[in-house]
Amino acid sequence: MKIPDSIESVITKLASKEFLTYLVSKIPWLSWRFINPIVSWVVSYFVEKLIKHTVLGVNIWLLDSKIDNQTEALNQAIEKAKAITPETSKEEMDKIDAEIEDAARKLIDFSRTRAKS
């Protein structure tokens, strides 16, 4: 999940404006003619950094959760393979082998974890 740059910039501008309004309401002298541009720049800078790191964190969390799900699927398939007994039919063994192969392929195929853009 990739947030388009235009949405990211809109969120940054709105958050900066709201935070600056809050700061000026609490500290009125921040609205003075010579101080306000500097404070506006500092607020915009930090809000932009915060949003970029938040987006990066969300993307890493999504990637990590996808890998965890794929690892769990592989572990479940391996547990089924461990439960094979001499009485297990050839069809069941082939089905379990296919499940393990499919789960391993999904775990190794990193193209499935990329964000769609």
DOMAR-731751 format. One record per atom (N, C-alpha, C, CB): residue number from 0; atom name; x, y, z. Coordinates in steps of 0.2 Angstrom, whole numbers, plus 5000, padded with zeros to 4 digits. Each point is the difference from the previous one (the first is absolute). Glycine has a CB too. Layout:
<lovexs>
[lovex NUM,'CA',[X,Y,Z]]
...
</lovexs>
This chain:
<lovexs>
[lovex 0,'N',[5004,4994,5000]]
[lovex 0,'CA',[4996,5006,5000]]
[lovex 0,'C',[5004,5006,5000]]
[lovex 0,'CB',[4991,4994,5006]]
[lovex 1,'N',[5010,5010,4989]]
[lovex 1,'CA',[5004,5006,4999]]
[lovex 1,'C',[4995,5006,5000]]
[lovex 1,'CB',[5009,4993,4994]]
[lovex 2,'N',[4992,5011,5010]]
[lovex 2,'CA',[4996,5007,5000]]
[lovex 2,'C',[5003,5004,4994]]
[lovex 2,'CB',[4997,4999,5013]]
[lovex 3,'N',[4999,5003,4982]]
[lovex 3,'CA',[5002,5004,4995]]
[lovex 3,'C',[5003,5007,5003]]
[lovex 3,'CB',[4991,4995,4992]]
[lovex 4,'N',[5014,5008,5004]]
[lovex 4,'CA',[5003,5006,5003]]
[lovex 4,'C',[4995,5006,5001]]
[lovex 4,'CB',[5011,4996,4994]]
[lovex 5,'N',[4984,5004,5001]]
[lovex 5,'CA',[4996,5006,5001]]
[lovex 5,'C',[4996,4999,5006]]
[lovex 5,'CB',[4999,5001,4988]]
[lovex 6,'N',[4999,4993,5014]]
[lovex 6,'CA',[4996,5000,5007]]
[lovex 6,'C',[5004,5001,5005]]
[lovex 6,'CB',[4993,4991,4995]]
[lovex 7,'N',[5014,5007,5005]]
[lovex 7,'CA',[5004,5001,5005]]
[lovex 7,'C',[5002,5007,5001]]
[lovex 7,'CB',[5005,4989,4998]]
[lovex 8,'N',[4995,5015,4997]]
[lovex 8,'CA',[5002,5007,5000]]
[lovex 8,'C',[4994,5004,5003]]
[lovex 8,'CB',[5008,4999,4991]]
[lovex 9,'N',[4986,4999,5007]]
[lovex 9,'CA',[4993,5003,5003]]
[lovex 9,'C',[5000,4999,5008]]
[lovex 9,'CB',[4994,4998,4989]]
[lovex 10,'N',[5007,4995,5013]]
[lovex 10,'CA',[5000,4999,5007]]
[lovex 10,'C',[5006,5004,5004]]
[lovex 10,'CB',[4996,4988,4997]]
[lovex 11,'N',[5009,5013,5000]]
[lovex 11,'CA',[5006,5004,5003]]
[lovex 11,'C',[4998,5007,5000]]
[lovex 11,'CB',[5008,4992,4995]]
[lovex 12,'N',[4989,5011,5000]]
[lovex 12,'CA',[4998,5007,5000]]
[lovex 12,'C',[4994,5001,5006]]
[lovex 12,'CB',[5003,5001,4988]]
[lovex 13,'N',[4992,4994,5012]]
[lovex 13,'CA',[4995,5001,5005]]
[lovex 13,'C',[5002,4999,5007]]
[lovex 13,'CB',[4992,4996,4991]]
[lovex 14,'N',[5013,4999,5010]]
[lovex 14,'CA',[5002,4999,5007]]
[lovex 14,'C',[5005,5006,5002]]
[lovex 14,'CB',[4999,4988,4998]]
[lovex 15,'N',[5005,5015,4997]]
[lovex 15,'CA',[5004,5005,5002]]
[lovex 15,'C',[4996,5006,5002]]
[lovex 15,'CB',[5009,4996,4992]]
[lovex 16,'N',[4986,5006,5004]]
[lovex 16,'CA',[4995,5005,5001]]
[lovex 16,'C',[4997,5000,5007]]
[lovex 16,'CB',[4998,5001,4987]]
[lovex 17,'N',[4999,4993,5014]]
[lovex 17,'CA',[4996,4999,5006]]
[lovex 17,'C',[5005,5000,5006]]
[lovex 17,'CB',[4992,4993,4995]]
[lovex 18,'N',[5014,5005,5005]]
[lovex 18,'CA',[5005,5000,5006]]
[lovex 18,'C',[5002,5007,5001]]
[lovex 18,'CB',[5004,4988,4997]]
[lovex 19,'N',[4997,5016,4997]]
[lovex 19,'CA',[5002,5007,5001]]
[lovex 19,'C',[4995,5004,5003]]
[lovex 19,'CB',[5007,4999,4990]]
[lovex 20,'N',[4987,5000,5008]]
[lovex 20,'CA',[4994,5003,5003]]
[lovex 20,'C',[5000,4999,5007]]
[lovex 20,'CB',[4993,4999,4990]]
[lovex 21,'N',[5008,4995,5012]]
[lovex 21,'CA',[5000,4998,5007]]
[lovex 21,'C',[5005,5003,5004]]
[lovex 21,'CB',[4995,4989,4997]]
[lovex 22,'N',[5011,5011,5000]]
[lovex 22,'CA',[5006,5004,5003]]
[lovex 22,'C',[4999,5007,5001]]
[lovex 22,'CB',[5007,4992,4995]]
[lovex 23,'N',[4990,5011,5000]]
[lovex 23,'CA',[4999,5008,5001]]
[lovex 23,'C',[4994,5001,5005]]
[lovex 23,'CB',[5004,5001,4988]]
[lovex 24,'N',[4992,4995,5012]]
[lovex 24,'CA',[4994,5001,5005]]
[lovex 24,'C',[5003,4999,5008]]
[lovex 24,'CB',[4991,4996,4991]]
[lovex 25,'N',[5014,5000,5009]]
[lovex 25,'CA',[5003,4999,5007]]
[lovex 25,'C',[5006,5005,5001]]
[lovex 25,'CB',[4997,4988,5000]]
[lovex 26,'N',[5006,5014,4995]]
[lovex 26,'CA',[5006,5005,5001]]
[lovex 26,'C',[4999,5005,4995]]
[lovex 26,'CB',[5008,4991,5004]]
[lovex 27,'N',[4988,5014,4997]]
[lovex 27,'CA',[4998,5006,4995]]
[lovex 27,'C',[5006,5003,4997]]
[lovex 27,'CB',[4990,5002,5006]]
[lovex 28,'N',[5016,4999,4997]]
[lovex 28,'CA',[5005,5004,4997]]
[lovex 28,'C',[5003,4996,4994]]
[lovex 28,'CB',[5002,5005,5011]]
[lovex 29,'N',[4996,4988,4988]]
[lovex 29,'CA',[5003,4997,4994]]
[lovex 29,'C',[4997,5002,4994]]
[lovex 29,'CB',[5001,4990,5007]]
[lovex 30,'N',[4994,5014,4993]]
[lovex 30,'CA',[4996,5003,4994]]
[lovex 30,'C',[5003,5007,4998]]
[lovex 30,'CB',[4990,4994,5003]]
[lovex 31,'N',[5015,5008,5001]]
[lovex 31,'CA',[5004,5006,4998]]
[lovex 31,'C',[5003,5000,4993]]
[lovex 31,'CB',[5002,5002,5012]]
[lovex 32,'N',[4998,5003,4984]]
[lovex 32,'CA',[5002,5000,4993]]
[lovex 32,'C',[5007,4997,4999]]
[lovex 32,'CB',[4993,5011,4999]]
[lovex 33,'N',[5012,4990,5005]]
[lovex 33,'CA',[5006,4997,4999]]
[lovex 33,'C',[5001,4993,5002]]
[lovex 33,'CB',[5005,5012,5000]]
[lovex 34,'N',[4991,4986,5005]]
[lovex 34,'CA',[5001,4994,5003]]
[lovex 34,'C',[4996,4994,4997]]
[lovex 34,'CB',[5002,5006,5011]]
[lovex 35,'N',[4992,4996,4986]]
[lovex 35,'CA',[4995,4996,4997]]
[lovex 35,'C',[5003,4996,4994]]
[lovex 35,'CB',[4991,5007,5004]]
[lovex 36,'N',[5013,4996,4992]]
[lovex 36,'CA',[5003,4996,4994]]
[lovex 36,'C',[5005,4994,5002]]
[lovex 36,'CB',[4998,5010,4993]]
[lovex 37,'N',[5005,4992,5012]]
[lovex 37,'CA',[5005,4995,5003]]
[lovex 37,'C',[4997,4994,5003]]
[lovex 37,'CB',[5008,5010,5002]]
[lovex 38,'N',[4987,4992,5003]]
[lovex 38,'CA',[4996,4995,5003]]
[lovex 38,'C',[4996,4996,4995]]
[lovex 38,'CB',[4999,5007,5010]]
[lovex 39,'N',[4998,4996,4985]]
[lovex 39,'CA',[4997,4996,4995]]
[lovex 39,'C',[5004,4995,4997]]
[lovex 39,'CB',[4993,5010,4998]]
[lovex 40,'N',[5013,4992,5000]]
[lovex 40,'CA',[5005,4996,4997]]
[lovex 40,'C',[5002,4994,5004]]
[lovex 40,'CB',[5004,5009,4993]]
[lovex 41,'N',[4997,4992,5013]]
[lovex 41,'CA',[5002,4995,5005]]
[lovex 41,'C',[4995,4995,5001]]
[lovex 41,'CB',[5007,5008,5006]]
[lovex 42,'N',[4987,4995,4995]]
[lovex 42,'CA',[4994,4995,5001]]
[lovex 42,'C',[4999,4996,4994]]
[lovex 42,'CB',[4995,5008,5007]]
[lovex 43,'N',[5005,4995,4987]]
[lovex 43,'CA',[4999,4996,4994]]
[lovex 43,'C',[5006,4995,4999]]
[lovex 43,'CB',[4994,5010,4995]]
[lovex 44,'N',[5012,4991,5006]]
[lovex 44,'CA',[5005,4996,5000]]
[lovex 44,'C',[4999,4994,5004]]
[lovex 44,'CB',[5008,5009,4998]]
[lovex 45,'N',[4991,4992,5009]]
[lovex 45,'CA',[4999,4994,5004]]
[lovex 45,'C',[4994,4996,4999]]
[lovex 45,'CB',[5006,5007,5008]]
[lovex 46,'N',[4988,4996,4990]]
[lovex 46,'CA',[4994,4997,4998]]
[lovex 46,'C',[5002,4995,4994]]
[lovex 46,'CB',[4992,5009,5004]]
[lovex 47,'N',[5011,4994,4991]]
[lovex 47,'CA',[5002,4996,4994]]
[lovex 47,'C',[5004,4994,5002]]
[lovex 47,'CB',[5000,5010,4993]]
[lovex 48,'N',[5005,4991,5011]]
[lovex 48,'CA',[5004,4994,5002]]
[lovex 48,'C',[4996,4995,5004]]
[lovex 48,'CB',[5010,5008,5000]]
[lovex 49,'N',[4986,4994,5004]]
[lovex 49,'CA',[4995,4996,5004]]
[lovex 49,'C',[4996,4996,4995]]
[lovex 49,'CB',[5000,5008,5010]]
[lovex 50,'N',[4997,4995,4985]]
[lovex 50,'CA',[4996,4996,4996]]
[lovex 50,'C',[5004,4995,4995]]
[lovex 50,'CB',[4992,5010,5000]]
[lovex 51,'N',[5013,4993,4998]]
[lovex 51,'CA',[5004,4995,4996]]
[lovex 51,'C',[5002,4994,5004]]
[lovex 51,'CB',[5005,5010,4993]]
[lovex 52,'N',[4998,4991,5013]]
[lovex 52,'CA',[5002,4994,5004]]
[lovex 52,'C',[4994,4996,5002]]
[lovex 52,'CB',[5009,5007,5005]]
[lovex 53,'N',[4985,4996,4996]]
[lovex 53,'CA',[4994,4996,5002]]
[lovex 53,'C',[4998,4996,4994]]
[lovex 53,'CB',[4996,5009,5007]]
[lovex 54,'N',[5004,4993,4987]]
[lovex 54,'CA',[4999,4997,4994]]
[lovex 54,'C',[5004,4994,4999]]
[lovex 54,'CB',[4996,5010,4994]]
[lovex 55,'N',[5011,4991,5007]]
[lovex 55,'CA',[5005,4995,5000]]
[lovex 55,'C',[4999,4995,5005]]
[lovex 55,'CB',[5008,5008,4996]]
[lovex 56,'N',[4990,4994,5010]]
[lovex 56,'CA',[4998,4995,5005]]
[lovex 56,'C',[4994,4995,4998]]
[lovex 56,'CB',[5005,5008,5008]]
[lovex 57,'N',[4990,4995,4989]]
[lovex 57,'CA',[4994,4997,4999]]
[lovex 57,'C',[5002,4995,4994]]
[lovex 57,'CB',[4993,5009,5003]]
[lovex 58,'N',[5011,4993,4992]]
[lovex 58,'CA',[5002,4995,4995]]
[lovex 58,'C',[5004,4994,5002]]
[lovex 58,'CB',[5000,5010,4992]]
[lovex 59,'N',[5005,4992,5013]]
[lovex 59,'CA',[5004,4994,5003]]
[lovex 59,'C',[4995,4996,5004]]
[lovex 59,'CB',[5010,5007,5000]]
[lovex 60,'N',[4985,4995,5004]]
[lovex 60,'CA',[4996,4996,5004]]
[lovex 60,'C',[4996,4996,4995]]
[lovex 60,'CB',[4999,5009,5009]]
[lovex 61,'N',[4998,4993,4986]]
[lovex 61,'CA',[4996,4996,4995]]
[lovex 61,'C',[5004,4995,4997]]
[lovex 61,'CB',[4993,5010,4997]]
[lovex 62,'N',[5014,4991,5001]]
[lovex 62,'CA',[5004,4995,4997]]
[lovex 62,'C',[5002,4995,5005]]
[lovex 62,'CB',[5005,5009,4993]]
[lovex 63,'N',[4996,4993,5013]]
[lovex 63,'CA',[5001,4995,5006]]
[lovex 63,'C',[4994,4996,5001]]
[lovex 63,'CB',[5008,5008,5005]]
[lovex 64,'N',[4986,4994,4995]]
[lovex 64,'CA',[4995,4996,5001]]
[lovex 64,'C',[4998,4995,4995]]
[lovex 64,'CB',[4995,5010,5007]]
[lovex 65,'N',[5007,4992,4987]]
[lovex 65,'CA',[4999,4996,4994]]
[lovex 65,'C',[5005,4994,5000]]
[lovex 65,'CB',[4996,5009,4993]]
[lovex 66,'N',[5010,4993,5009]]
[lovex 66,'CA',[5005,4994,5001]]
[lovex 66,'C',[4998,4996,5006]]
[lovex 66,'CB',[5009,5007,4995]]
[lovex 67,'N',[4989,4995,5010]]
[lovex 67,'CA',[4998,4996,5006]]
[lovex 67,'C',[4994,4995,4998]]
[lovex 67,'CB',[5004,5010,5008]]
[lovex 68,'N',[4991,4993,4988]]
[lovex 68,'CA',[4995,4996,4998]]
[lovex 68,'C',[5002,4994,4995]]
[lovex 68,'CB',[4992,5010,5001]]
[lovex 69,'N',[5013,4992,4995]]
[lovex 69,'CA',[5003,4995,4995]]
[lovex 69,'C',[5004,4995,5004]]
[lovex 69,'CB',[5000,5008,4991]]
[lovex 70,'N',[5004,4994,5014]]
[lovex 70,'CA',[5004,4995,5004]]
[lovex 70,'C',[4995,4995,5004]]
[lovex 70,'CB',[5009,5009,5001]]
[lovex 71,'N',[4986,4994,5001]]
[lovex 71,'CA',[4995,4996,5004]]
[lovex 71,'C',[4997,4995,4996]]
[lovex 71,'CB',[4997,5009,5007]]
[lovex 72,'N',[5001,4992,4986]]
[lovex 72,'CA',[4997,4996,4996]]
[lovex 72,'C',[5006,4994,4998]]
[lovex 72,'CB',[4992,5009,4995]]
[lovex 73,'N',[5014,4993,5004]]
[lovex 73,'CA',[5005,4995,4999]]
[lovex 73,'C',[5001,4995,5006]]
[lovex 73,'CB',[5006,5008,4993]]
[lovex 74,'N',[4994,4995,5013]]
[lovex 74,'CA',[5000,4996,5006]]
[lovex 74,'C',[4995,4995,5001]]
[lovex 74,'CB',[5006,5009,5005]]
[lovex 75,'N',[4988,4993,4993]]
[lovex 75,'CA',[4994,4996,5001]]
[lovex 75,'C',[5000,4994,4995]]
[lovex 75,'CB',[4993,5010,5003]]
[lovex 76,'N',[5010,4992,4991]]
[lovex 76,'CA',[5001,4994,4995]]
[lovex 76,'C',[5005,4995,5002]]
[lovex 76,'CB',[4997,5009,4991]]
[lovex 77,'N',[5008,4994,5012]]
[lovex 77,'CA',[5006,4996,5003]]
[lovex 77,'C',[4997,4995,5005]]
[lovex 77,'CB',[5009,5009,4997]]
[lovex 78,'N',[4987,4994,5008]]
[lovex 78,'CA',[4997,4996,5005]]
[lovex 78,'C',[4995,4994,4997]]
[lovex 78,'CB',[5000,5010,5007]]
[lovex 79,'N',[4997,4992,4988]]
[lovex 79,'CA',[4996,4994,4996]]
[lovex 79,'C',[5005,4995,4998]]
[lovex 79,'CB',[4991,5008,4996]]
[lovex 80,'N',[5014,4994,5001]]
[lovex 80,'CA',[5005,4995,4997]]
[lovex 80,'C',[5003,4996,5006]]
[lovex 80,'CB',[5003,5008,4990]]
[lovex 81,'N',[4998,4995,5016]]
[lovex 81,'CA',[5003,4996,5005]]
[lovex 81,'C',[4995,4995,5003]]
[lovex 81,'CB',[5006,5010,5003]]
[lovex 82,'N',[4987,4991,4995]]
[lovex 82,'CA',[4995,4995,5003]]
[lovex 82,'C',[4999,4994,4995]]
[lovex 82,'CB',[4995,5010,5005]]
[lovex 83,'N',[5009,4990,4989]]
[lovex 83,'CA',[4999,4994,4996]]
[lovex 83,'C',[5002,4994,5003]]
[lovex 83,'CB',[5003,5008,4990]]
[lovex 84,'N',[4993,4987,5009]]
[lovex 84,'CA',[5001,4993,5003]]
[lovex 84,'C',[5001,4995,4994]]
[lovex 84,'CB',[4994,5003,5011]]
[lovex 85,'N',[5008,4991,4990]]
[lovex 85,'CA',[5000,4995,4994]]
[lovex 85,'C',[4994,4999,4997]]
[lovex 85,'CB',[5009,4995,5006]]
[lovex 86,'N',[4985,5006,4998]]
[lovex 86,'CA',[4994,4999,4997]]
[lovex 86,'C',[4997,5006,4996]]
[lovex 86,'CB',[4998,4993,5010]]
[lovex 87,'N',[5006,5012,4990]]
[lovex 87,'CA',[4997,5006,4996]]
[lovex 87,'C',[5001,4998,4992]]
[lovex 87,'CB',[5004,5008,5009]]
[lovex 88,'N',[4990,4994,4988]]
[lovex 88,'CA',[5000,4998,4993]]
[lovex 88,'C',[5004,5005,4995]]
[lovex 88,'CB',[4988,4996,5002]]
[lovex 89,'N',[5014,5001,4992]]
[lovex 89,'CA',[5004,5004,4996]]
[lovex 89,'C',[4997,5007,4998]]
[lovex 89,'CB',[5004,4989,4995]]
[lovex 90,'N',[4989,5011,5004]]
[lovex 90,'CA',[4997,5006,4998]]
[lovex 90,'C',[5001,5005,5006]]
[lovex 90,'CB',[4992,4994,4993]]
[lovex 91,'N',[5007,5004,5013]]
[lovex 91,'CA',[5001,5005,5006]]
[lovex 91,'C',[5007,5002,5000]]
[lovex 91,'CB',[4991,4994,5006]]
[lovex 92,'N',[5014,5002,4993]]
[lovex 92,'CA',[5007,5002,5000]]
[lovex 92,'C',[5001,5005,4995]]
[lovex 92,'CB',[5003,4989,5005]]
[lovex 93,'N',[4995,5010,4989]]
[lovex 93,'CA',[5001,5005,4994]]
[lovex 93,'C',[4996,5006,5002]]
[lovex 93,'CB',[5001,4991,4992]]
[lovex 94,'N',[4993,5009,5011]]
[lovex 94,'CA',[4997,5006,5002]]
[lovex 94,'C',[5004,5004,5005]]
[lovex 94,'CB',[4989,4995,4998]]
[lovex 95,'N',[5014,5002,5007]]
[lovex 95,'CA',[5004,5003,5005]]
[lovex 95,'C',[5006,5003,4997]]
[lovex 95,'CB',[4996,4992,5009]]
[lovex 96,'N',[5008,5004,4986]]
[lovex 96,'CA',[5005,5003,4997]]
[lovex 96,'C',[4999,5006,4996]]
[lovex 96,'CB',[5004,4988,4999]]
[lovex 97,'N',[4990,5012,4998]]
[lovex 97,'CA',[4998,5006,4996]]
[lovex 97,'C',[4999,5006,5004]]
[lovex 97,'CB',[4995,4992,4992]]
[lovex 98,'N',[5002,5007,5014]]
[lovex 98,'CA',[4999,5005,5005]]
[lovex 98,'C',[5006,5003,5002]]
[lovex 98,'CB',[4990,4995,5004]]
[lovex 99,'N',[5015,5001,4998]]
[lovex 99,'CA',[5007,5002,5002]]
[lovex 99,'C',[5003,5004,4995]]
[lovex 99,'CB',[5001,4990,5007]]
[lovex 100,'N',[4999,5008,4987]]
[lovex 100,'CA',[5003,5003,4994]]
[lovex 100,'C',[4997,5007,4999]]
[lovex 100,'CB',[5003,4989,4995]]
[lovex 101,'N',[4990,5011,5005]]
[lovex 101,'CA',[4997,5006,4999]]
[lovex 101,'C',[5001,5005,5005]]
[lovex 101,'CB',[4991,4994,4995]]
[lovex 102,'N',[5009,5004,5012]]
[lovex 102,'CA',[5001,5005,5005]]
[lovex 102,'C',[5008,5002,5000]]
[lovex 102,'CB',[4991,4994,5007]]
[lovex 103,'N',[5013,5002,4991]]
[lovex 103,'CA',[5007,5002,5000]]
[lovex 103,'C',[5001,5005,4994]]
[lovex 103,'CB',[5004,4989,5005]]
[lovex 104,'N',[4993,5010,4989]]
[lovex 104,'CA',[5000,5004,4995]]
[lovex 104,'C',[4997,5007,5001]]
[lovex 104,'CB',[4999,4990,4993]]
[lovex 105,'N',[4996,5010,5011]]
[lovex 105,'CA',[4997,5007,5002]]
[lovex 105,'C',[5005,5004,5005]]
[lovex 105,'CB',[4988,4995,4998]]
[lovex 106,'N',[5015,5001,5006]]
[lovex 106,'CA',[5004,5003,5005]]
[lovex 106,'C',[5006,5003,4996]]
[lovex 106,'CB',[4997,4992,5009]]
[lovex 107,'N',[5006,5005,4986]]
[lovex 107,'CA',[5006,5002,4997]]
[lovex 107,'C',[4999,5005,4995]]
[lovex 107,'CB',[5004,4989,5002]]
[lovex 108,'N',[4990,5011,4995]]
[lovex 108,'CA',[4998,5005,4995]]
[lovex 108,'C',[4998,5007,5002]]
[lovex 108,'CB',[4996,4990,4994]]
[lovex 109,'N',[5009,5014,5007]]
[lovex 109,'CA',[5000,5006,5003]]
[lovex 109,'C',[4995,5005,4996]]
[lovex 109,'CB',[5012,4998,5005]]
[lovex 110,'N',[4987,5000,4988]]
[lovex 110,'CA',[4996,5005,4996]]
[lovex 110,'C',[4993,5000,5003]]
[lovex 110,'CB',[5007,4997,4990]]
[lovex 111,'N',[4991,4998,5014]]
[lovex 111,'CA',[4993,5000,5002]]
[lovex 111,'C',[4999,5005,5006]]
[lovex 111,'CB',[4999,4988,4997]]
[lovex 112,'N',[5007,5014,5006]]
[lovex 112,'CA',[5000,5005,5006]]
[lovex 112,'C',[5001,5007,4998]]
[lovex 112,'CB',[5004,4991,5007]]
[lovex 113,'N',[4997,5010,4987]]
[lovex 113,'CA',[5001,5007,4998]]
[lovex 113,'C',[4994,5004,5000]]
[lovex 113,'CB',[5009,4997,4993]]
[lovex 114,'N',[4991,5010,5008]]
[lovex 114,'CA',[4994,5004,5000]]
[lovex 114,'C',[4998,5001,4993]]
[lovex 114,'CB',[5003,5006,5010]]
[lovex 115,'N',[4990,4994,4989]]
[lovex 115,'CA',[4998,5001,4993]]
[lovex 115,'C',[4999,5007,4999]]
[lovex 115,'CB',[4994,4990,5000]]
[lovex 116,'N',[5009,5013,4994]]
[lovex 116,'CA',[5000,5007,4999]]
[lovex 116,'C',[4996,5001,4993]]
[lovex 116,'CB',[5011,5002,5007]]
</lovexs>
